[in-house]
Amino acid sequence: MERLHGGIGGPPARRERAACLRSERTRQSIIEAYLELLRESPAMPTAAQIAQRAGISVRSVFERFSDLNALSLATADFAIAHAQAESAARDVYADRATRIRSHVHTRATACEKWFPLWRVLVATQQELSEL
């Protein structure tokens, strides 16, 4: 009988894991859509714009984030993790001029990439006590 119902860890558990993975992929696509829209325009994107860009419903946005401020905070966490990973020291054994050029290039790239998010976070910091 246990075999017919999948037993412990059977198909229901796999379906649950698959659902969690789909939900996490959707969450990630929302964050990426939000960042793309911020890079394209200085205006704060709406939930409808984010959903359309991510290819999902507005409801899916709010199933994963309580509001756009929560999305901004999650995106800030995402950005910080990525910026730290991308800013590893390079050319550490090169001559001084090369090290400086490398450091400036790394920092400039990070600033260009994450400035649109930073702009929104600064503008909404009064609303984001968690920030």
C-alpha positions as CSV (number, residue, x, y, z in Angstrom):
1,M,0.0,0.0,0.0
2,E,2.8,2.4,0.8
3,R,4.3,1.9,-2.6
4,L,1.0,2.8,-4.3
5,H,0.8,6.1,-2.5
6,G,4.5,7.0,-3.0
7,G,5.5,6.4,0.5
8,I,7.6,8.8,2.5
9,G,9.5,11.1,0.1
10,G,7.6,9.8,-2.9
11,P,6.0,11.8,-5.7
12,P,4.2,14.4,-3.4
13,A,7.5,15.4,-1.9
14,R,9.0,15.7,-5.4
15,R,6.1,17.8,-6.6
16,E,6.5,20.1,-3.5
17,R,10.2,20.5,-4.3
18,A,9.4,21.3,-7.9
19,A,6.9,23.8,-6.8
20,C,9.4,25.5,-4.5
21,L,11.9,25.6,-7.4
22,R,9.4,27.2,-9.7
23,S,8.4,29.7,-7.1
24,E,12.1,30.6,-6.5
25,R,12.6,31.0,-10.3
26,T,9.6,33.2,-10.5
27,R,10.9,35.3,-7.6
28,Q,14.2,35.7,-9.4
29,S,12.6,36.7,-12.6
30,I,10.7,39.4,-10.8
31,I,13.9,40.8,-9.3
32,E,15.6,40.7,-12.7
33,A,12.6,42.4,-14.4
34,Y,12.6,45.1,-11.7
35,L,16.3,45.7,-12.2
36,E,15.9,45.8,-16.0
37,L,13.1,48.4,-15.7
38,L,15.2,50.5,-13.3
39,R,18.1,50.6,-15.7
40,E,15.8,51.7,-18.6
41,S,14.0,54.5,-16.8
42,P,14.5,56.7,-13.8
43,A,10.8,56.2,-12.9
44,M,9.8,53.6,-10.3
45,P,8.3,50.7,-12.2
46,T,4.8,49.6,-11.4
47,A,3.8,46.1,-10.4
48,A,2.1,45.7,-13.7
49,Q,5.2,46.7,-15.6
50,I,7.3,44.3,-13.6
51,A,4.9,41.5,-14.1
52,Q,4.7,42.1,-17.8
53,R,8.5,42.1,-18.1
54,A,8.8,38.9,-16.1
55,G,6.0,37.2,-18.1
56,I,3.8,36.6,-15.1
57,S,0.7,38.0,-13.5
58,V,0.6,40.9,-11.1
59,R,-0.8,38.5,-8.5
60,S,2.4,36.4,-8.8
61,V,4.4,39.5,-7.8
62,F,2.4,40.1,-4.7
63,E,2.4,36.4,-3.8
64,R,6.2,36.6,-3.4
65,F,6.5,40.2,-2.2
66,S,4.1,42.0,0.1
67,D,4.6,45.3,-1.7
68,L,7.1,47.1,-3.9
69,N,9.2,48.1,-0.9
70,A,9.7,44.4,0.0
71,L,10.7,43.8,-3.6
72,S,13.2,46.7,-3.3
73,L,14.7,45.2,-0.2
74,A,15.0,41.8,-1.7
75,T,16.6,43.3,-4.8
76,A,19.1,45.2,-2.5
77,D,20.0,41.9,-0.9
78,F,20.5,40.3,-4.3
79,A,22.6,43.2,-5.5
80,I,24.8,43.2,-2.4
81,A,25.5,39.5,-2.8
82,H,26.3,39.9,-6.5
83,A,28.4,43.0,-6.0
84,Q,30.5,41.3,-3.4
85,A,31.0,38.2,-5.6
86,E,31.9,40.4,-8.6
87,S,34.4,42.6,-6.7
88,A,37.0,40.1,-5.8
89,A,40.5,41.5,-5.9
90,R,42.2,41.1,-9.3
91,D,45.7,41.6,-10.4
92,V,46.9,41.5,-6.8
93,Y,50.5,40.7,-7.8
94,A,50.7,43.2,-10.7
95,D,52.5,46.5,-10.6
96,R,50.8,49.4,-8.8
97,A,49.4,51.1,-11.9
98,T,47.8,47.9,-13.1
99,R,46.3,47.2,-9.6
100,I,44.8,50.7,-9.6
101,R,43.4,50.4,-13.1
102,S,41.9,47.0,-12.2
103,H,40.3,48.3,-9.0
104,V,38.9,51.4,-10.7
105,H,37.5,49.3,-13.5
106,T,35.9,46.8,-11.0
107,R,34.3,49.7,-8.9
108,A,33.2,51.6,-12.0
109,T,31.5,48.5,-13.4
110,A,29.7,47.9,-10.1
111,C,28.6,51.5,-9.9
112,E,27.2,51.5,-13.4
113,K,25.4,48.2,-12.9
114,W,23.8,49.0,-9.5
115,F,23.3,52.7,-9.6
116,P,19.6,52.5,-10.8
117,L,18.8,50.4,-7.7
118,W,20.8,52.7,-5.4
119,R,18.8,55.7,-6.8
120,V,15.5,54.1,-5.9
121,L,16.7,52.9,-2.5
122,V,17.9,56.4,-1.6
123,A,14.6,57.9,-2.8
124,T,12.5,55.5,-0.8
125,Q,14.7,55.1,2.3
126,Q,12.2,56.8,4.6
127,E,9.7,54.1,3.7
128,L,12.2,51.2,4.2
129,S,13.0,51.0,7.9
130,E,14.6,47.6,7.2
131,L,17.1,49.2,5.0
